Amino acid sequence: MMLVKELENLLRDYRNIAITNTKEFDEKYKEYVKEGHYGMAIEDPLVLAISSIVFETWFTKMQGFKFSQIKVKFGYSRVYTTLPRYMNTCLEEVIDYILHLNKEESRYKELLTIITKKDI
C-alpha cells in the first residue's frame, strides 16, 4: 500500500513531465540511447510515466548516463543502463509492481487517472 501512495505522489508532483507512449519516450531520450539499441519496449502508460519521471529527475542527471533497453523478459522488467546495478533495480522493482497490477484493478485505474486528468 505504501508503494501505491508513493507512486500517487510522484505522478501528481511530476505529471507535467510524464510521458505515456514509447514513441514519445524514445524521442525525448534519444540522446541517451546507446548506439545500436532500441530503448523503451514496454507500452504501458504508467510504466512510461514513472520511467520518464525517473529519467528526468534522476538518471539523466548522472554523468555519462546511457541506456540500451527497458523491456520485459520472462515476465519481469529489465533495465539496462550505464548506471550502477542498484539504480536499475530500483526502477525495475517499480515497473514490475505496475506490470503485475491487474489493469482492471481500481488501484491501476486510480494511478492512470492521475496522469490523464488535467485538473488535479
HELIX and SHEET records of a PDB file:
HELIX    1   1 MET A    2  ASP A   13  1                                  12    
HELIX    2   2 ARG A   15  ILE A   17  5                                   3    
HELIX    3   3 THR A   22  LYS A   28  1                                   7    
HELIX    4   4 LYS A   30  TYR A   32  5                                   3    
HELIX    5   5 PRO A   45  THR A   57  1                                  13    
HELIX    6   6 PHE A   59  LYS A   61  5                                   3    
HELIX    7   7 ARG A   85  HIS A  100  1                                  16    
HELIX    8   8 SER A  106  THR A  116  1                                  11    
SHEET    1   A 3 GLY A  39  MET A  40  0                                        
SHEET    2   A 3 PHE A  67  LYS A  73  1                                        
SHEET    3   A 3 TYR A  76  THR A  81 -1                                        
END                                                                             
